[in-house]
């Protein structure tokens, strides 16, 4: 199963991490999870309170950040943790993943 979690509000990171942990714990088949953050949610990658949880999850989850949103939020690519992949446009990445058959989840 291929799943896409979309986060576009910083306030949704806690729920997203909870959903990710529950999904991984409860799924009984092979899976691929990608998280795409855009809008002000890109700031979540800088949240020290969340960084350890995200780093642990990055062993089985791909984390992606939108460069357009990073520019708007004045975040330099070097500021993100090394496990975060940067794409030019989060919405384009979401469309590409959905085109590949990823199931869309928005906590």
PyMOL commands that place a pseudoatom at each C-alpha (Angstrom):
pseudoatom trace, name=CA, resn=UNK, resi=1, chain=A, elem=C, hetatm=0, pos=[0.000, 0.000, 0.000]
pseudoatom trace, name=CA, resn=UNK, resi=2, chain=A, elem=C, hetatm=0, pos=[1.296, 3.438, -0.927]
pseudoatom trace, name=CA, resn=UNK, resi=3, chain=A, elem=C, hetatm=0, pos=[0.078, 6.337, 1.199]
pseudoatom trace, name=CA, resn=UNK, resi=4, chain=A, elem=C, hetatm=0, pos=[0.526, 10.097, 0.998]
pseudoatom trace, name=CA, resn=UNK, resi=5, chain=A, elem=C, hetatm=0, pos=[0.051, 12.241, 4.096]
pseudoatom trace, name=CA, resn=UNK, resi=6, chain=A, elem=C, hetatm=0, pos=[-0.435, 15.931, 3.245]
pseudoatom trace, name=CA, resn=UNK, resi=7, chain=A, elem=C, hetatm=0, pos=[0.311, 18.552, 5.913]
pseudoatom trace, name=CA, resn=UNK, resi=8, chain=A, elem=C, hetatm=0, pos=[-0.290, 22.215, 5.098]
pseudoatom trace, name=CA, resn=UNK, resi=9, chain=A, elem=C, hetatm=0, pos=[-0.756, 23.685, 8.584]
pseudoatom trace, name=CA, resn=UNK, resi=10, chain=A, elem=C, hetatm=0, pos=[1.868, 23.631, 11.336]
pseudoatom trace, name=CA, resn=UNK, resi=11, chain=A, elem=C, hetatm=0, pos=[-0.789, 22.939, 13.961]
pseudoatom trace, name=CA, resn=UNK, resi=12, chain=A, elem=C, hetatm=0, pos=[-1.481, 19.581, 12.290]
pseudoatom trace, name=CA, resn=UNK, resi=13, chain=A, elem=C, hetatm=0, pos=[1.959, 18.037, 12.864]
pseudoatom trace, name=CA, resn=UNK, resi=14, chain=A, elem=C, hetatm=0, pos=[1.128, 16.418, 16.215]
pseudoatom trace, name=CA, resn=UNK, resi=15, chain=A, elem=C, hetatm=0, pos=[-1.914, 14.683, 14.735]
pseudoatom trace, name=CA, resn=UNK, resi=16, chain=A, elem=C, hetatm=0, pos=[0.028, 13.716, 11.620]
pseudoatom trace, name=CA, resn=UNK, resi=17, chain=A, elem=C, hetatm=0, pos=[2.782, 12.071, 13.667]
pseudoatom trace, name=CA, resn=UNK, resi=18, chain=A, elem=C, hetatm=0, pos=[0.166, 10.262, 15.750]
pseudoatom trace, name=CA, resn=UNK, resi=19, chain=A, elem=C, hetatm=0, pos=[-1.557, 9.087, 12.531]
pseudoatom trace, name=CA, resn=UNK, resi=20, chain=A, elem=C, hetatm=0, pos=[1.770, 7.927, 11.067]
pseudoatom trace, name=CA, resn=UNK, resi=21, chain=A, elem=C, hetatm=0, pos=[2.621, 5.905, 14.174]
pseudoatom trace, name=CA, resn=UNK, resi=22, chain=A, elem=C, hetatm=0, pos=[-0.850, 4.346, 14.264]
pseudoatom trace, name=CA, resn=UNK, resi=23, chain=A, elem=C, hetatm=0, pos=[-0.749, 3.515, 10.560]
pseudoatom trace, name=CA, resn=UNK, resi=24, chain=A, elem=C, hetatm=0, pos=[2.662, 1.837, 10.834]
pseudoatom trace, name=CA, resn=UNK, resi=25, chain=A, elem=C, hetatm=0, pos=[1.596, -0.071, 13.964]
pseudoatom trace, name=CA, resn=UNK, resi=26, chain=A, elem=C, hetatm=0, pos=[-1.712, -1.261, 12.518]
pseudoatom trace, name=CA, resn=UNK, resi=27, chain=A, elem=C, hetatm=0, pos=[-0.916, -2.005, 8.861]
pseudoatom trace, name=CA, resn=UNK, resi=28, chain=A, elem=C, hetatm=0, pos=[-0.603, -5.707, 8.127]
pseudoatom trace, name=CA, resn=UNK, resi=29, chain=A, elem=C, hetatm=0, pos=[0.947, -5.477, 4.667]
pseudoatom trace, name=CA, resn=UNK, resi=30, chain=A, elem=C, hetatm=0, pos=[3.938, -3.867, 2.999]
pseudoatom trace, name=CA, resn=UNK, resi=31, chain=A, elem=C, hetatm=0, pos=[3.650, -0.108, 2.754]
pseudoatom trace, name=CA, resn=UNK, resi=32, chain=A, elem=C, hetatm=0, pos=[5.289, 3.036, 1.468]
pseudoatom trace, name=CA, resn=UNK, resi=33, chain=A, elem=C, hetatm=0, pos=[4.540, 6.336, 3.214]
pseudoatom trace, name=CA, resn=UNK, resi=34, chain=A, elem=C, hetatm=0, pos=[5.391, 9.796, 1.959]
pseudoatom trace, name=CA, resn=UNK, resi=35, chain=A, elem=C, hetatm=0, pos=[4.641, 12.985, 3.880]
pseudoatom trace, name=CA, resn=UNK, resi=36, chain=A, elem=C, hetatm=0, pos=[4.419, 16.200, 1.851]
pseudoatom trace, name=CA, resn=UNK, resi=37, chain=A, elem=C, hetatm=0, pos=[4.511, 19.465, 3.800]
pseudoatom trace, name=CA, resn=UNK, resi=38, chain=A, elem=C, hetatm=0, pos=[3.654, 22.787, 2.200]
pseudoatom trace, name=CA, resn=UNK, resi=39, chain=A, elem=C, hetatm=0, pos=[2.226, 26.096, 3.372]
pseudoatom trace, name=CA, resn=UNK, resi=40, chain=A, elem=C, hetatm=0, pos=[3.284, 27.051, 6.880]
pseudoatom trace, name=CA, resn=UNK, resi=41, chain=A, elem=C, hetatm=0, pos=[3.626, 23.350, 7.743]
pseudoatom trace, name=CA, resn=UNK, resi=42, chain=A, elem=C, hetatm=0, pos=[7.185, 23.441, 6.369]
pseudoatom trace, name=CA, resn=UNK, resi=43, chain=A, elem=C, hetatm=0, pos=[8.074, 25.114, 9.675]
pseudoatom trace, name=CA, resn=UNK, resi=44, chain=A, elem=C, hetatm=0, pos=[7.343, 21.791, 11.373]
pseudoatom trace, name=CA, resn=UNK, resi=45, chain=A, elem=C, hetatm=0, pos=[10.631, 20.438, 10.051]
pseudoatom trace, name=CA, resn=UNK, resi=46, chain=A, elem=C, hetatm=0, pos=[12.387, 23.030, 12.235]
pseudoatom trace, name=CA, resn=UNK, resi=47, chain=A, elem=C, hetatm=0, pos=[10.391, 22.197, 15.381]
pseudoatom trace, name=CA, resn=UNK, resi=48, chain=A, elem=C, hetatm=0, pos=[12.858, 20.782, 17.914]
pseudoatom trace, name=CA, resn=UNK, resi=49, chain=A, elem=C, hetatm=0, pos=[9.965, 19.239, 19.833]
pseudoatom trace, name=CA, resn=UNK, resi=50, chain=A, elem=C, hetatm=0, pos=[9.097, 17.075, 16.799]
pseudoatom trace, name=CA, resn=UNK, resi=51, chain=A, elem=C, hetatm=0, pos=[12.530, 16.406, 15.333]
pseudoatom trace, name=CA, resn=UNK, resi=52, chain=A, elem=C, hetatm=0, pos=[13.322, 13.200, 17.253]
pseudoatom trace, name=CA, resn=UNK, resi=53, chain=A, elem=C, hetatm=0, pos=[9.951, 11.679, 16.365]
pseudoatom trace, name=CA, resn=UNK, resi=54, chain=A, elem=C, hetatm=0, pos=[10.379, 12.603, 12.705]
pseudoatom trace, name=CA, resn=UNK, resi=55, chain=A, elem=C, hetatm=0, pos=[13.931, 11.244, 12.629]
pseudoatom trace, name=CA, resn=UNK, resi=56, chain=A, elem=C, hetatm=0, pos=[12.707, 7.896, 14.015]
pseudoatom trace, name=CA, resn=UNK, resi=57, chain=A, elem=C, hetatm=0, pos=[9.850, 7.805, 11.519]
pseudoatom trace, name=CA, resn=UNK, resi=58, chain=A, elem=C, hetatm=0, pos=[12.221, 8.655, 8.654]
pseudoatom trace, name=CA, resn=UNK, resi=59, chain=A, elem=C, hetatm=0, pos=[13.478, 5.059, 8.818]
pseudoatom trace, name=CA, resn=UNK, resi=60, chain=A, elem=C, hetatm=0, pos=[10.210, 4.036, 7.142]
pseudoatom trace, name=CA, resn=UNK, resi=61, chain=A, elem=C, hetatm=0, pos=[8.683, 7.351, 6.004]
pseudoatom trace, name=CA, resn=UNK, resi=62, chain=A, elem=C, hetatm=0, pos=[9.804, 9.757, 3.277]
pseudoatom trace, name=CA, resn=UNK, resi=63, chain=A, elem=C, hetatm=0, pos=[9.472, 13.391, 4.368]
pseudoatom trace, name=CA, resn=UNK, resi=64, chain=A, elem=C, hetatm=0, pos=[9.175, 16.041, 1.655]
pseudoatom trace, name=CA, resn=UNK, resi=65, chain=A, elem=C, hetatm=0, pos=[9.174, 19.830, 1.887]
pseudoatom trace, name=CA, resn=UNK, resi=66, chain=A, elem=C, hetatm=0, pos=[7.903, 22.330, -0.681]
pseudoatom trace, name=CA, resn=UNK, resi=67, chain=A, elem=C, hetatm=0, pos=[10.578, 24.808, -1.787]
pseudoatom trace, name=CA, resn=UNK, resi=68, chain=A, elem=C, hetatm=0, pos=[7.958, 27.408, -2.772]
pseudoatom trace, name=CA, resn=UNK, resi=69, chain=A, elem=C, hetatm=0, pos=[6.606, 27.346, 0.792]
pseudoatom trace, name=CA, resn=UNK, resi=70, chain=A, elem=C, hetatm=0, pos=[10.095, 27.404, 2.256]
pseudoatom trace, name=CA, resn=UNK, resi=71, chain=A, elem=C, hetatm=0, pos=[10.859, 30.568, 0.322]
pseudoatom trace, name=CA, resn=UNK, resi=72, chain=A, elem=C, hetatm=0, pos=[7.629, 32.173, 1.555]
pseudoatom trace, name=CA, resn=UNK, resi=73, chain=A, elem=C, hetatm=0, pos=[8.504, 31.179, 5.140]
pseudoatom trace, name=CA, resn=UNK, resi=74, chain=A, elem=C, hetatm=0, pos=[12.142, 32.324, 4.719]
pseudoatom trace, name=CA, resn=UNK, resi=75, chain=A, elem=C, hetatm=0, pos=[13.595, 28.862, 5.372]
pseudoatom trace, name=CA, resn=UNK, resi=76, chain=A, elem=C, hetatm=0, pos=[16.933, 28.014, 3.803]
pseudoatom trace, name=CA, resn=UNK, resi=77, chain=A, elem=C, hetatm=0, pos=[17.361, 24.429, 2.547]
pseudoatom trace, name=CA, resn=UNK, resi=78, chain=A, elem=C, hetatm=0, pos=[20.382, 23.930, 4.831]
pseudoatom trace, name=CA, resn=UNK, resi=79, chain=A, elem=C, hetatm=0, pos=[18.159, 24.554, 7.863]
pseudoatom trace, name=CA, resn=UNK, resi=80, chain=A, elem=C, hetatm=0, pos=[16.137, 21.373, 7.289]
pseudoatom trace, name=CA, resn=UNK, resi=81, chain=A, elem=C, hetatm=0, pos=[17.104, 18.038, 8.812]
pseudoatom trace, name=CA, resn=UNK, resi=82, chain=A, elem=C, hetatm=0, pos=[19.083, 15.778, 6.482]
pseudoatom trace, name=CA, resn=UNK, resi=83, chain=A, elem=C, hetatm=0, pos=[16.208, 13.288, 6.144]
pseudoatom trace, name=CA, resn=UNK, resi=84, chain=A, elem=C, hetatm=0, pos=[13.891, 15.853, 4.481]
pseudoatom trace, name=CA, resn=UNK, resi=85, chain=A, elem=C, hetatm=0, pos=[13.774, 15.875, 0.690]
pseudoatom trace, name=CA, resn=UNK, resi=86, chain=A, elem=C, hetatm=0, pos=[13.019, 19.211, -0.975]
pseudoatom trace, name=CA, resn=UNK, resi=87, chain=A, elem=C, hetatm=0, pos=[10.860, 19.450, -4.101]
pseudoatom trace, name=CA, resn=UNK, resi=88, chain=A, elem=C, hetatm=0, pos=[10.166, 22.599, -6.129]
pseudoatom trace, name=CA, resn=UNK, resi=89, chain=A, elem=C, hetatm=0, pos=[6.384, 22.434, -5.601]
pseudoatom trace, name=CA, resn=UNK, resi=90, chain=A, elem=C, hetatm=0, pos=[4.482, 20.494, -2.962]
pseudoatom trace, name=CA, resn=UNK, resi=91, chain=A, elem=C, hetatm=0, pos=[1.221, 20.550, -4.898]
pseudoatom trace, name=CA, resn=UNK, resi=92, chain=A, elem=C, hetatm=0, pos=[2.912, 19.166, -8.006]
pseudoatom trace, name=CA, resn=UNK, resi=93, chain=A, elem=C, hetatm=0, pos=[4.505, 16.412, -5.885]
pseudoatom trace, name=CA, resn=UNK, resi=94, chain=A, elem=C, hetatm=0, pos=[1.101, 15.544, -4.428]
pseudoatom trace, name=CA, resn=UNK, resi=95, chain=A, elem=C, hetatm=0, pos=[-0.410, 15.309, -7.917]
pseudoatom trace, name=CA, resn=UNK, resi=96, chain=A, elem=C, hetatm=0, pos=[2.463, 13.096, -9.110]
pseudoatom trace, name=CA, resn=UNK, resi=97, chain=A, elem=C, hetatm=0, pos=[2.078, 10.744, -6.148]
pseudoatom trace, name=CA, resn=UNK, resi=98, chain=A, elem=C, hetatm=0, pos=[-1.678, 10.530, -6.623]
pseudoatom trace, name=CA, resn=UNK, resi=99, chain=A, elem=C, hetatm=0, pos=[-1.117, 9.802, -10.308]
pseudoatom trace, name=CA, resn=UNK, resi=100, chain=A, elem=C, hetatm=0, pos=[1.100, 6.888, -9.218]
pseudoatom trace, name=CA, resn=UNK, resi=101, chain=A, elem=C, hetatm=0, pos=[-1.775, 5.529, -7.120]
pseudoatom trace, name=CA, resn=UNK, resi=102, chain=A, elem=C, hetatm=0, pos=[-0.858, 6.794, -3.648]
pseudoatom trace, name=CA, resn=UNK, resi=103, chain=A, elem=C, hetatm=0, pos=[-3.807, 6.992, -1.235]
pseudoatom trace, name=CA, resn=UNK, resi=104, chain=A, elem=C, hetatm=0, pos=[-4.270, 10.589, -0.037]
pseudoatom trace, name=CA, resn=UNK, resi=105, chain=A, elem=C, hetatm=0, pos=[-4.638, 11.270, 3.699]
pseudoatom trace, name=CA, resn=UNK, resi=106, chain=A, elem=C, hetatm=0, pos=[-4.978, 14.742, 5.192]
pseudoatom trace, name=CA, resn=UNK, resi=107, chain=A, elem=C, hetatm=0, pos=[-4.960, 14.711, 8.992]
for i in range(1, 107): cmd.bond("trace and resi %d" % i, "trace and resi %d" % (i + 1))
show_as sticks, trace
zoom trace
